[in-house]
Amino acid sequence: IDGVITFKNKNTTIGFIRFNDKGEVEYIFVNPSFRKQGMAKKLLKLTREKLGKDLIPQEPISPLGKKLFNII
């Protein structure tokens, strides 16, 4: 199943991740106002827990995305 996990507050979308059932991360976004707070790591962790498998970034992957996937 393709899926999306979204973090929101009452005013805005904080971030979201889009993934498929193979564990491929198709897209991850964190609102610039909420960056450097661990939101992307939380989204990746929740996705990994939901799928029960390691995640794979889809190509092309940005330099920032490569850095993020090297951390997790």
Protein Blocks (a to p, Z undefined) as FASTA:
>chain_A
ZZddddddfkbcfbdcdddfkopafbdcddfklgonommmmmmmmmmmmnopacdddddd
dfklmmmmmmZZ
